[in-house]
């Protein structure tokens, strides 16, 4: 299959070598349809990819290259930039180590740098583990912090995206008991602005309609069940509307996701992690994508972890990674179209 030169090169970081990353990566790149959308480039370790090919009994050729410009990008050929050269039996480890933590961080750094240099048009990432990063002495807790630091991005957010539902989180990994005290108007307005810009530039939505969920049952019901809606969320929505953003709310959390699924809203701003993740994963458990908005570069990711319990058994589902690669290509094309029209 000869690919058009106009297709975007999408870098795919291999993730934790002893997790399910290598397996789902090989499975995803066995889909001929991906090669009609982009030129996929593996950023990882050919030794580990060879083990995954053997595990799955696949007969792909491996093309080791030193830059995206040298890829063949043919179906049944895996173009790989070797960032590490690990000499280990992945199926015999299945636990985070300093060595694997260092390797997976280096894959991400290389991918970010290639994107900043415009040598790739987007970055899709396989799962990593915070434990391995810590063992490797990393100062970062995960992908997002590393991405923000290296791209020098101050305002960013995590969007969970599928073709039916998109959710954005105001607070993420904090105890539920701290959520109410952590909410403020500035952060909510920032999330509305980031969502609006991303829906336009990356998803091609001309006039984004954004719903904002309340925090309390029935969105507080006139402060009977809490004052966060009246004191913080509603004023933030009002200010965003005055600035020209088509934001609405706060809405009762038990109905707003149904309305979004029916097409009334393009995205829902959520106050805390599980408020957004429960309806999203109920709808998009296998095909959900985590995309970081607000960055200078395009970044998508699987919506799951390293899954050591099923790693290197040949049974991991690659659907989320396939969708992440497709979404990175989709965003790259939308970004290119908007840039050409400006």
VEXLOTI-182632 format. One record per residue: x, y, z of N, C-alpha, C in turn; residue in three letters. Coordinates in steps of 0.2 Angstrom, whole numbers, plus 5000, padded with zeros to 4 digits. Layout:
BEGIN
XYZXYZXYZALA ...
//
This chain:
BEGIN
500449945000500050005000500450065000UNK 500450104995500850164994500350224997UNK 500650255002500250305006500350375003UNK 499850415002499950485000500350525004UNK 500750565001501250605005500950655010UNK 500250675009499950715013499750685020UNK 499750625020499550595027499950615032UNK 499650625038500150655044500450595047UNK 501150605049501550555053501250565060UNK 501050505063500850505070501350455073UNK 501650485078502150455082501750415088UNK 501950355089501650315094502150285099UNK 502050315105502550285110502350225113UNK 502850175114502750105116502450095123UNK 502550145127502350135134502750095138UNK 502550065144502850025148503049955144UNK 503649945143503849885139503549815142UNK 503449815149503149745152502449755153UNK 502149805151501349815151501049785145UNK 500449805143500149785137500249825131UNK 500649885132500849925127501049895120UNK 501649855121501949825115501449785111UNK 501049745115500549695112499949735108UNK 499649785111499149825108499349865102UNK 500049885103500349925097500349885091UNK 500649825092500649775086500049765083UNK 499549745088498849735085498549795082UNK 498549855084498349915081498549925074UNK 499249915074499549925067499449865062UNK 499049815064498849765059498249785056UNK 497949845058497349865055497549905048UNK 497349875042497549915036497149985036UNK 496649995039496250055039496650115042UNK 497150105047497550155049497950185044UNK 498150145040498650165035498350215029UNK 497650215029497350255025497250325028UNK 497350335035497250395038497950425040UNK 498450395041499050415044499650375042UNK 500250395044500850365043501150345050UNK 500950285053501150275060501850255061UNK 502150285066502850285068502950255075UNK 503250205076503350175083503950205086UNK 503850235092504450265096504550225102UNK 505050175102505050125107505750085107UNK 505650015106506149975106506049915102UNK 506449905097506249845092506349775095UNK 506749775100506849705103506249685107UNK 505849735110505249725113504649705108UNK 504649745103504149735098504249665094UNK 504849645094504949575091504649525095UNK 504749535102504449485107503649485106UNK 503349545105502649555104502449515098UNK 502749525092502649495086502649415087UNK 503149395090503149325092502649295096UNK 502449335101501849315105501249305101UNK 501149355097500549355093500549315086UNK 501149285085501249245079501149295073UNK 501349355073501249405067501949405063UNK 501949415057502549415053502649475050UNK 502549535053502749595051503549605050UNK 503749645045504349665044504549725049UNK 505149735051505349785055505849835052UNK 505649895051506049945048506349995053UNK 506949985056507250025061507550095057UNK 507250145059507450215056507750265061UNK 508050315059508350365064507950425063UNK 507350425060506950485059506350475055UNK 505750515057505150505053505150505046UNK 505650545043505750555036505950485032UNK 506150435036506450375033505950315033UNK 505350335035504850275036504650255029UNK 504450185029504150155023503350165024UNK 503150155030502350165031501950125026UNK 502150055026501750005023501449965028UNK 500849935026500549885030500949825030UNK 500949795036501449735037502149755038UNK 502349815038502949845040502949895046UNK 503249875051503249925057503949965057UNK 503750035056504350075056504450095063UNK 505050095066505250095073505850145074UNK 505850195078506350225080506550195087UNK 507150165087507450135093507750185098UNK 507350195103507550245109507850205114UNK 507750145115508050095120508250035117UNK 508649995120508949935118508849885124UNK 508249865126508249825132508349755131UNK 508749725135508849655135508449615140UNK 507849605139507449575145506849535141UNK 506649485145506149445143505449475147UNK 505049505143504549545145504049495149UNK 503849445146503349395149503549365156UNK 504249375158504449355164504549405169UNK 504349465168504449525173503749545175UNK 503349575171502649595172502649645179UNK 503149685180503049725186503549785184UNK 503349845186503849905185504549895188UNK 504949925184505649925186505949995184UNK 506550005187506950065186507050075178UNK 507350015175507550015168506950025164UNK 506349995165505750005161505550075162UNK 505550105168505350175169505750225165UNK 506350215165506850255161506650255154UNK 506550195151506450185144505750215142UNK 505250205146504650235144504650315144UNK 504950335149505050415149505350435143UNK 505950405141506250425135505850425129UNK 505450375128505050375122504550435122UNK 504350455128503850515128504250575126UNK 504850585129505250645128505350645121UNK 505550595117505750595110505150615106UNK 504550585108503950595104503750675105UNK 503850695111503650765112504150815107UNK 504750795108505250835104505150835096UNK 504950775094504850765087504250805085UNK 503750805089503150845088503250925088UNK 503650945093503851015093504251035087UNK 504650995085505051005079504651005072UNK 504050985073503550975067503750915063UNK 504150865065504350805061503850755062UNK 503350755067502750715067502150765068UNK 501550745066501050795067500550775073UNK 500750725076500350705082500650655086UNK 500450645092500750595096500250555100UNK 500250485099499750445103500250405107UNK 499950395114500450365119500050295121UNK 500450245122500250185125500350195133UNK 500050155137500050165144500650155148UNK 500750195153501350195157501150185164UNK 501550185169501450175176501850225180UNK 501450255185501750305189502350275193UNK 502250215195502750175199503350165196UNK 503350155190504050145186504350215185UNK 503950265184504250335183504650345190UNK 504250335195504550345202505250305203UNK 505250245201505850205202506350225198UNK 506250255192506750285188506950355190UNK 506650385195506850445198506550505194UNK 506050495191505750545187505350595192UNK 505350655190505050715194504250715192UNK 504050675187503350685184502950625187UNK 502350635188501850585190501550545184UNK 501550575178501250535172501450575166UNK 501050555161501150585154500950665154UNK 500450685157500150755157500650805160UNK 500950785165501450835169502050835164UNK 502250785162502850785157502750825151UNK 502150815148501950845142501950925143UNK 501650945149501551015150502251045151UNK 502651015155503351035157503751045150UNK 503750995146504250995140503951045135UNK 503351055134503051105129502951175132UNK 503151185139503051245142502351275142UNK 501851225143501151245143500951255150UNK 500551315151500351325158499551305159UNK 499151315154498451305154498351245150UNK 498151185153497951125149497451085153UNK 497151035149496650995153496650925149UNK 496350885153496250815151495450805148UNK 495450785142494750775139494750705137UNK 494150675139494050605137493550605132UNK 493750585126493350595120493150525116UNK 492550525114492250475110491850505105UNK 491550465100491150495095490450515098UNK 490250495104489650505107489650555113UNK 490250555116490250595123490950625123UNK 491050685126491650715127491550745134UNK 492050735139492050765145492750795147UNK 492750845151493350875153493250885160UNK 493850875164493850875171494150945174UNK 493750975179494051035182494551015187UNK 494350965192494850935196494950865194UNK 495550835195495750765193495850715199UNK 496450705200496650655205496750685212UNK 496150705215496250725222495650695226UNK 495650685232495150655236494450685235UNK 493950655235493250685235493150735240UNK 493450725246493350765251493650835250UNK 494050845245494450905244494150945238UNK 493650905234493450935228493151005229UNK 492651015234492251075234492751135236UNK 493251125240493651175242494151195237UNK 494251145232494751155226494451195220UNK 493751205220493451235215493451305215UNK 493651335209493651415209493351435202UNK 493151495201492851525195493451525190UNK 494051545191494551545186494651485183UNK 494751425187494851365184494351335179UNK 493651355181493151335177493051365171UNK 493251435171493251475165493751455160UNK 494351435163494951415159494751345155UNK 494351305159494251245156493651255150UNK 493251295151492751315146493151345140UNK 493551385141493951415135494351365132UNK 494751325135495151265132494651225128UNK 494151205131493651155128493351185121UNK 493151255122492951285116493451285110UNK 494051305112494651315107494751245104UNK 494851195108494951125106494451095101UNK 493851105103493251085099493251115092UNK 493451175092493451215085494051185081UNK 494651195084495351185081495451105079UNK 495251065084495450995084494950945081UNK 494250965083493750925081493250955076UNK 493451015073493051045068492351065070UNK 492251075076491551105078491551175077UNK 491051205073491051275071490851315077UNK 490351295080490051335086489951285092UNK 490451275096490451225101489851245107UNK 489451195108489051205114489251165120UNK 489351195125489751165131489251165137UNK 489151115140488751105146489251105152UNK 489051135157489351135164488951095169UNK 489251045172488851005177488951035184UNK 488451035188488451055195488851005199UNK 489051025205489350975210488850935214UNK 488350965216487950935221487350905218UNK 486950865221486350835219485850885217UNK 485550875211485050925208485450995207UNK 486050995206486451055205486351105211UNK 486251075217486151115223485451135225UNK 485051135220484251145221484251215225UNK 484351265222484351335225484651335232UNK 485251305232485751305238485451255244UNK 484951215243484751175248485251115249UNK 485651095244486051045245486851065244UNK 486951125244487651155244487551215240UNK 488151265241488151325238488651335232UNK 488951285231489551285226489251315219UNK 488651285217488351305211488251385211UNK 487951405216487751475216488351525217UNK 488851505221489351545223489951545218UNK 490051485215490651475210490451455203UNK 490051405202489951375196489551425191UNK 488951445194488551485190488851555188UNK 489251585192489551645190490051635185UNK 490451575186490951565181490651555174UNK 490051515173489751505167489451575164UNK 489251615169488951685166489551725164UNK 490151725167490651765164490951735158UNK 490951675157491151635151490651655145UNK 490051655146489551675141489651755139UNK 489751795144489851865143490451875138UNK 490951825139491551835134491451795128UNK 490851775126490651745120490651675119UNK 490751635124490751565124490051535125UNK 489851485121489151455121489151405127UNK 489251425133489251385139488551385142UNK 488351335145487651335149487751295155UNK 487351305160487351275167487451315173UNK 487551285178487651215180487051175180UNK 487151115177486551065176486651015181UNK 486050985183486050925188486450865184UNK 486950845188487450795185487050725183UNK 486450715186486150655184485750655177UNK 485750715174485350725168485750755162UNK 486350785164486650825159487050775154UNK 487250715156487650675151487150645146UNK 486550635149485950605144485850655139UNK 485850725140485750775135486350775131UNK 486950765133487450775129487450715124UNK 487350655126487250595122486750605117UNK 486250645118485750655113485950705108UNK 486550735109486750785104486650855106UNK 486350875112486150945113486850985115UNK 487350945117487950975119488550945116UNK 489050975114489650945111490150925117UNK 490150945123490550925128490250945135UNK 490450905140490250925147490850935151UNK 490850995154491351015159491150985166UNK 491550935169491450905175491850925181UNK 491550925187491850955193492450905196UNK 492350845195492850795198492850735194UNK 493350695195493550635191493050585190UNK 492750555195492250505193491550535191UNK 491450595192490850625189490850625181UNK 491450635178491550625171491650555169UNK 492050525173492350455170491850405170UNK 491350405175490850355175490450355169UNK 490050405168489650405161490050395155UNK 490750425155491150415149491350345148UNK 491550305153491750235152491150195151UNK 490550205154489950175153489850175145UNK 489950225142489850235135490350215130UNK 490950225133491550215128492150175132UNK 491950125135492450085139492950055134UNK 492850035128493350005124493650055119UNK 493250105117493550145112493650215114UNK 493650235121493750295123494450315122UNK 494550385121495250415120495350475125UNK 495950475128496150525132496550575128UNK 496350635127496750685123496850745128UNK 497450765128497650825132497550895127UNK 497150935130496950995126497351055129UNK 497551105125497851165127498651165125UNK 498851105123499551095121499751125115UNK 500351145113500551165107500551105102UNK 500651045104500650985100499950945101UNK 499850895097499250855097499550795101UNK 499150775106499250715110498650675112UNK 498550615110498050565112498350505116UNK 497950475119498150415123497550365124UNK 497750305125497250255127496950275134UNK 496350255135496050265141496050205146UNK 496650185147496750125152497450125154UNK 497650075158498250075161498650015158UNK 499249995162499749945159499449875160UNK 498949865164498649795164499149745165UNK 499549745170500049695171499749625172UNK 499149625174498749555175498649515169UNK 498549555163498449515157499049525152UNK 499549565154500049585149500449515147UNK 500649525141501049465138500749395138UNK 500049405137499649345136499249335130UNK 499349395126499049395119498349405119UNK 498049435125497349445125497049515126UNK 497549565126497349635127497049665121UNK 496549705123496149735118496449805115UNK 496549805109496949865106496449915104UNK 495749915105495249965102495450035104UNK 495550045111495750115113496350145109UNK 496850105108497450135105497250145098UNK 496950105094496750115087496350175087UNK 495850185092495450255091495950315093UNK 496450305097496850355099497250375093UNK 497550335089497950345083497450385078UNK 496850355077496350385072496250455074UNK 496150465081495950535083496550585082UNK 497150555084497750605082497750625075UNK 497650575071497650595063497050645062UNK 496550625065495950675064496050745066UNK 496350745072496550815075497050845070UNK 497550815068498050845064497750865057UNK 497350835054497050855048496550915049UNK 496250915055495850975057496251035058UNK 496751025062497251085063497551115057UNK 497751065052498051085046497551125042UNK 496851105042496351135038496251205041UNK 496251215047496051275050496651325049UNK 497251295050497851345048497851365041UNK 497651325037497651345030497151395028UNK 496551395032496051445031496051505035UNK 496551515039496651575043497051625039UNK 
//
